[in-house]
Amino acid sequence: MKEFLKNSKLSNYEINSYITLLHSDILTAREICGKSGVPSGRIYEILEKLKEYGMIEIQESRPKMYRSKSLNLALHNIISYQNNENQRKVSFLYDQAKILESKLYDSDFLIKQDSSKIFWSTAFGVPEIFSLYINNFNDLKEELLMTGFLNENTIKVLPYAKNFYEGIINALNRDVQVKYLWSLEHDDRPLSNEQKNRNKTLYGNLIKKFKELYNISSEMDGLEMKLIHKKIPTYYDIFDKKRIMIKLQNPLNPSRIFASLNILDPNLAKELKKKFLSIWLFESIKGFPENE
C-alpha cells in the first residue's frame, strides 16, 4: 500500500494520515496526529490535500471529523487526479513550447532552427497548405480524423488534389485508420426530403469521383466516410490524437481553404475528437452511397 501511494506521488505525511484513517472509522485531526505521527502544524494542510485527491471525506462538525473513502474508490480517485494533473502539466509545457518556438523564429538567437515549426505554424495558399498536409500524412502512425466541405465545386477541384489524396492512401496502406466527415452548408431550418435527396446525390457523385480518380472506395481497409447535412462551424483535422490542422475557408470560394493553422496540442486534440465523434456517431449518414 505504501509503495503504491509513493508511486502516486503522495508524501509520507499524506500516506501515514490516509492509512491511519483507513484503519479507523472516523477521527478528529488531533486523533490522526496521535496515531500517524504527523505534526499538528501540518495536519490540516495534509487532510485538505487528501480530500482534493478524493481519498477522504470531511464532516463539517465541531471539531471536524475525517473518514477515509473505501480503498478501491480512493485508489481510483488518486489515479484520476494524477492523470488530470499530468495533462495540465503537459498542456502547460506545450503552451510554453509554442511561445518559445515563436520567439526563436522571430529573433536572431544563434540556435540552429529546423526547416519548419513543430508546435505552431500557419500556412497560406494551396501549395503551402498541401505541403504541410503531406508532411503530416507521412508522419501518421495510427489515426486520422478529417472534415470536409461539400458542394459542386468540391467535385470539380478533386482532380487537382492528387498529391493530397495520395498521402491519405499511403497512410491507409500503413494501417492508419481514417474517418472522413463531409458536410453541407444550409441554414437552421429543417431540410426537406427533396433537399436531403439532392445532398445524397451530390455525395454519391463525390464518392464516384474518388473511385474514378484515386480508386478510393469503401473496399479500402481502414477508411470510413460519412455525410452530415449541416455545416460544421470550424473545419479541422486531427492527426494521431495530438496534432490539429484548423482550416479557414476562402470566403470567395468556400470549397477551397485559404489558410491552415498547424497546432501540436494533445489536450486540444482530445476535446476536438470528442466533438468529431459526437457528430460522426449521432448526426451523420452512415456508409458509402454506393452500398446503400
Contacts in CASP RR format, 6 or more apart in sequence:
PFRMAT RR
TARGET T0000
AUTHOR 0000-0000-0000
METHOD contacts of the structure
MODEL  1
MKEFLKNSKLSNYEINSYITLLHSDILTAREICGKSGVPSGRIYEILEKL
KEYGMIEIQESRPKMYRSKSLNLALHNIISYQNNENQRKVSFLYDQAKIL
ESKLYDSDFLIKQDSSKIFWSTAFGVPEIFSLYINNFNDLKEELLMTGFL
NENTIKVLPYAKNFYEGIINALNRDVQVKYLWSLEHDDRPLSNEQKNRNK
TLYGNLIKKFKELYNISSEMDGLEMKLIHKKIPTYYDIFDKKRIMIKLQN
PLNPSRIFASLNILDPNLAKELKKKFLSIWLFESIKGFPENE
1 19 0 8 1.000
2 15 0 8 1.000
2 19 0 8 1.000
4 75 0 8 1.000
5 14 0 8 1.000
5 15 0 8 1.000
5 18 0 8 1.000
5 78 0 8 1.000
6 15 0 8 1.000
8 78 0 8 1.000
8 79 0 8 1.000
8 82 0 8 1.000
9 82 0 8 1.000
10 18 0 8 1.000
10 53 0 8 1.000
10 78 0 8 1.000
11 46 0 8 1.000
13 36 0 8 1.000
13 38 0 8 1.000
13 42 0 8 1.000
13 46 0 8 1.000
14 46 0 8 1.000
14 49 0 8 1.000
14 50 0 8 1.000
14 53 0 8 1.000
16 36 0 8 1.000
16 37 0 8 1.000
16 38 0 8 1.000
17 32 0 8 1.000
17 36 0 8 1.000
17 38 0 8 1.000
17 43 0 8 1.000
17 46 0 8 1.000
17 47 0 8 1.000
17 50 0 8 1.000
18 50 0 8 1.000
18 55 0 8 1.000
18 56 0 8 1.000
18 68 0 8 1.000
18 74 0 8 1.000
19 36 0 8 1.000
20 27 0 8 1.000
20 32 0 8 1.000
20 35 0 8 1.000
20 36 0 8 1.000
21 27 0 8 1.000
21 32 0 8 1.000
21 56 0 8 1.000
21 66 0 8 1.000
21 67 0 8 1.000
21 68 0 8 1.000
22 68 0 8 1.000
22 71 0 8 1.000
24 31 0 8 1.000
24 35 0 8 1.000
24 68 0 8 1.000
25 67 0 8 1.000
26 59 0 8 1.000
26 65 0 8 1.000
26 66 0 8 1.000
26 67 0 8 1.000
27 35 0 8 1.000
27 65 0 8 1.000
27 66 0 8 1.000
27 67 0 8 1.000
28 63 0 8 1.000
28 64 0 8 1.000
28 65 0 8 1.000
28 66 0 8 1.000
29 40 0 8 1.000
29 43 0 8 1.000
29 44 0 8 1.000
29 47 0 8 1.000
29 63 0 8 1.000
29 64 0 8 1.000
29 66 0 8 1.000
30 40 0 8 1.000
30 63 0 8 1.000
32 38 0 8 1.000
32 43 0 8 1.000
32 47 0 8 1.000
32 66 0 8 1.000
33 39 0 8 1.000
33 40 0 8 1.000
33 43 0 8 1.000
38 46 0 8 1.000
47 56 0 8 1.000
47 58 0 8 1.000
47 66 0 8 1.000
50 56 0 8 1.000
51 57 0 8 1.000
51 58 0 8 1.000
52 81 0 8 1.000
53 74 0 8 1.000
53 77 0 8 1.000
53 78 0 8 1.000
53 81 0 8 1.000
54 69 0 8 1.000
54 74 0 8 1.000
54 77 0 8 1.000
54 78 0 8 1.000
54 81 0 8 1.000
55 68 0 8 1.000
55 69 0 8 1.000
55 74 0 8 1.000
55 77 0 8 1.000
55 78 0 8 1.000
56 66 0 8 1.000
56 67 0 8 1.000
56 68 0 8 1.000
56 69 0 8 1.000
56 74 0 8 1.000
57 66 0 8 1.000
57 67 0 8 1.000
57 68 0 8 1.000
57 69 0 8 1.000
58 64 0 8 1.000
58 65 0 8 1.000
58 66 0 8 1.000
59 65 0 8 1.000
59 66 0 8 1.000
59 67 0 8 1.000
68 74 0 8 1.000
69 77 0 8 1.000
87 267 0 8 1.000
90 266 0 8 1.000
90 267 0 8 1.000
91 265 0 8 1.000
91 266 0 8 1.000
91 267 0 8 1.000
94 119 0 8 1.000
94 264 0 8 1.000
94 265 0 8 1.000
94 266 0 8 1.000
94 267 0 8 1.000
97 118 0 8 1.000
97 119 0 8 1.000
98 119 0 8 1.000
98 120 0 8 1.000
98 263 0 8 1.000
98 264 0 8 1.000
101 117 0 8 1.000
101 118 0 8 1.000
101 119 0 8 1.000
101 120 0 8 1.000
102 120 0 8 1.000
104 111 0 8 1.000
104 113 0 8 1.000
105 113 0 8 1.000
105 117 0 8 1.000
116 132 0 8 1.000
116 135 0 8 1.000
117 262 0 8 1.000
118 264 0 8 1.000
119 263 0 8 1.000
119 264 0 8 1.000
120 261 0 8 1.000
120 262 0 8 1.000
120 263 0 8 1.000
120 264 0 8 1.000
121 132 0 8 1.000
121 261 0 8 1.000
121 262 0 8 1.000
122 259 0 8 1.000
122 260 0 8 1.000
122 261 0 8 1.000
122 262 0 8 1.000
123 129 0 8 1.000
123 131 0 8 1.000
123 132 0 8 1.000
123 259 0 8 1.000
123 260 0 8 1.000
123 262 0 8 1.000
124 258 0 8 1.000
124 259 0 8 1.000
125 257 0 8 1.000
125 258 0 8 1.000
125 259 0 8 1.000
126 256 0 8 1.000
126 257 0 8 1.000
129 257 0 8 1.000
129 259 0 8 1.000
129 260 0 8 1.000
130 161 0 8 1.000
130 163 0 8 1.000
130 164 0 8 1.000
132 245 0 8 1.000
132 260 0 8 1.000
132 262 0 8 1.000
133 164 0 8 1.000
133 245 0 8 1.000
133 260 0 8 1.000
134 163 0 8 1.000
134 164 0 8 1.000
134 167 0 8 1.000
136 239 0 8 1.000
136 243 0 8 1.000
136 245 0 8 1.000
136 262 0 8 1.000
137 144 0 8 1.000
137 167 0 8 1.000
137 168 0 8 1.000
137 170 0 8 1.000
137 171 0 8 1.000
138 167 0 8 1.000
138 170 0 8 1.000
139 239 0 8 1.000
139 240 0 8 1.000
140 171 0 8 1.000
140 174 0 8 1.000
140 176 0 8 1.000
140 239 0 8 1.000
140 240 0 8 1.000
141 174 0 8 1.000
141 176 0 8 1.000
141 240 0 8 1.000
142 176 0 8 1.000
142 177 0 8 1.000
142 240 0 8 1.000
142 241 0 8 1.000
143 176 0 8 1.000
143 177 0 8 1.000
143 178 0 8 1.000
143 238 0 8 1.000
143 239 0 8 1.000
143 240 0 8 1.000
143 241 0 8 1.000
144 168 0 8 1.000
144 171 0 8 1.000
144 176 0 8 1.000
144 177 0 8 1.000
144 178 0 8 1.000
144 179 0 8 1.000
144 237 0 8 1.000
144 238 0 8 1.000
144 239 0 8 1.000
144 240 0 8 1.000
145 178 0 8 1.000
145 179 0 8 1.000
145 181 0 8 1.000
145 237 0 8 1.000
145 238 0 8 1.000
145 273 0 8 1.000
145 276 0 8 1.000
146 178 0 8 1.000
146 179 0 8 1.000
146 180 0 8 1.000
146 181 0 8 1.000
146 237 0 8 1.000
147 180 0 8 1.000
147 181 0 8 1.000
147 182 0 8 1.000
147 183 0 8 1.000
147 232 0 8 1.000
147 235 0 8 1.000
147 236 0 8 1.000
147 237 0 8 1.000
147 247 0 8 1.000
147 276 0 8 1.000
148 154 0 8 1.000
148 180 0 8 1.000
148 181 0 8 1.000
148 182 0 8 1.000
148 183 0 8 1.000
148 232 0 8 1.000
148 235 0 8 1.000
148 247 0 8 1.000
149 182 0 8 1.000
149 183 0 8 1.000
149 184 0 8 1.000
149 185 0 8 1.000
149 231 0 8 1.000
149 232 0 8 1.000
149 235 0 8 1.000
149 249 0 8 1.000
149 254 0 8 1.000
149 255 0 8 1.000
150 182 0 8 1.000
150 183 0 8 1.000
150 184 0 8 1.000
150 202 0 8 1.000
150 203 0 8 1.000
150 206 0 8 1.000
150 227 0 8 1.000
151 184 0 8 1.000
151 185 0 8 1.000
151 202 0 8 1.000
151 254 0 8 1.000
151 255 0 8 1.000
152 202 0 8 1.000
153 253 0 8 1.000
153 254 0 8 1.000
153 255 0 8 1.000
153 256 0 8 1.000
154 206 0 8 1.000
154 255 0 8 1.000
155 202 0 8 1.000
155 205 0 8 1.000
155 206 0 8 1.000
155 209 0 8 1.000
156 255 0 8 1.000
157 255 0 8 1.000
157 256 0 8 1.000
158 165 0 8 1.000
158 206 0 8 1.000
158 209 0 8 1.000
158 210 0 8 1.000
158 213 0 8 1.000
159 213 0 8 1.000
162 213 0 8 1.000
162 214 0 8 1.000
165 210 0 8 1.000
165 213 0 8 1.000
165 214 0 8 1.000
165 216 0 8 1.000
166 214 0 8 1.000
168 178 0 8 1.000
168 216 0 8 1.000
169 214 0 8 1.000
169 216 0 8 1.000
169 220 0 8 1.000
171 178 0 8 1.000
172 178 0 8 1.000
172 220 0 8 1.000
172 221 0 8 1.000
172 222 0 8 1.000
172 223 0 8 1.000
175 221 0 8 1.000
175 222 0 8 1.000
176 222 0 8 1.000
177 222 0 8 1.000
178 222 0 8 1.000
178 223 0 8 1.000
178 224 0 8 1.000
179 224 0 8 1.000
179 225 0 8 1.000
179 226 0 8 1.000
179 276 0 8 1.000
179 280 0 8 1.000
180 223 0 8 1.000
180 224 0 8 1.000
180 225 0 8 1.000
180 226 0 8 1.000
181 225 0 8 1.000
181 226 0 8 1.000
181 227 0 8 1.000
181 228 0 8 1.000
181 232 0 8 1.000
181 276 0 8 1.000
181 279 0 8 1.000
181 280 0 8 1.000
181 284 0 8 1.000
182 203 0 8 1.000
182 206 0 8 1.000
182 225 0 8 1.000
182 226 0 8 1.000
182 227 0 8 1.000
182 228 0 8 1.000
183 227 0 8 1.000
183 228 0 8 1.000
183 229 0 8 1.000
183 230 0 8 1.000
183 231 0 8 1.000
183 232 0 8 1.000
184 199 0 8 1.000
184 202 0 8 1.000
184 227 0 8 1.000
184 228 0 8 1.000
184 229 0 8 1.000
184 230 0 8 1.000
184 231 0 8 1.000
185 230 0 8 1.000
185 231 0 8 1.000
185 254 0 8 1.000
186 195 0 8 1.000
186 229 0 8 1.000
186 230 0 8 1.000
186 231 0 8 1.000
191 199 0 8 1.000
191 229 0 8 1.000
195 229 0 8 1.000
196 229 0 8 1.000
199 227 0 8 1.000
199 229 0 8 1.000
200 227 0 8 1.000
200 285 0 8 1.000
200 289 0 8 1.000
203 227 0 8 1.000
203 285 0 8 1.000
203 289 0 8 1.000
204 289 0 8 1.000
204 290 0 8 1.000
207 217 0 8 1.000
207 225 0 8 1.000
207 288 0 8 1.000
207 289 0 8 1.000
207 290 0 8 1.000
208 290 0 8 1.000
210 216 0 8 1.000
210 217 0 8 1.000
211 217 0 8 1.000
211 290 0 8 1.000
216 223 0 8 1.000
217 288 0 8 1.000
217 290 0 8 1.000
218 225 0 8 1.000
218 287 0 8 1.000
218 288 0 8 1.000
218 290 0 8 1.000
218 291 0 8 1.000
224 287 0 8 1.000
225 287 0 8 1.000
225 288 0 8 1.000
226 280 0 8 1.000
226 284 0 8 1.000
226 285 0 8 1.000
226 286 0 8 1.000
226 287 0 8 1.000
227 284 0 8 1.000
227 285 0 8 1.000
228 279 0 8 1.000
228 283 0 8 1.000
228 284 0 8 1.000
228 285 0 8 1.000
229 285 0 8 1.000
230 283 0 8 1.000
232 279 0 8 1.000
234 246 0 8 1.000
235 246 0 8 1.000
235 247 0 8 1.000
235 249 0 8 1.000
235 257 0 8 1.000
236 244 0 8 1.000
236 245 0 8 1.000
236 246 0 8 1.000
236 247 0 8 1.000
236 272 0 8 1.000
237 244 0 8 1.000
237 245 0 8 1.000
237 247 0 8 1.000
238 244 0 8 1.000
238 269 0 8 1.000
238 272 0 8 1.000
238 273 0 8 1.000
238 276 0 8 1.000
239 245 0 8 1.000
241 266 0 8 1.000
241 269 0 8 1.000
241 270 0 8 1.000
241 273 0 8 1.000
242 264 0 8 1.000
242 265 0 8 1.000
242 266 0 8 1.000
242 269 0 8 1.000
243 262 0 8 1.000
243 263 0 8 1.000
243 264 0 8 1.000
243 265 0 8 1.000
243 269 0 8 1.000
244 261 0 8 1.000
244 262 0 8 1.000
244 263 0 8 1.000
244 265 0 8 1.000
244 268 0 8 1.000
244 269 0 8 1.000
244 272 0 8 1.000
245 260 0 8 1.000
245 261 0 8 1.000
245 262 0 8 1.000
245 263 0 8 1.000
246 260 0 8 1.000
246 261 0 8 1.000
246 263 0 8 1.000
247 257 0 8 1.000
247 260 0 8 1.000
248 257 0 8 1.000
248 258 0 8 1.000
248 259 0 8 1.000
248 260 0 8 1.000
248 261 0 8 1.000
249 256 0 8 1.000
249 257 0 8 1.000
249 258 0 8 1.000
250 256 0 8 1.000
250 257 0 8 1.000
250 258 0 8 1.000
251 258 0 8 1.000
END
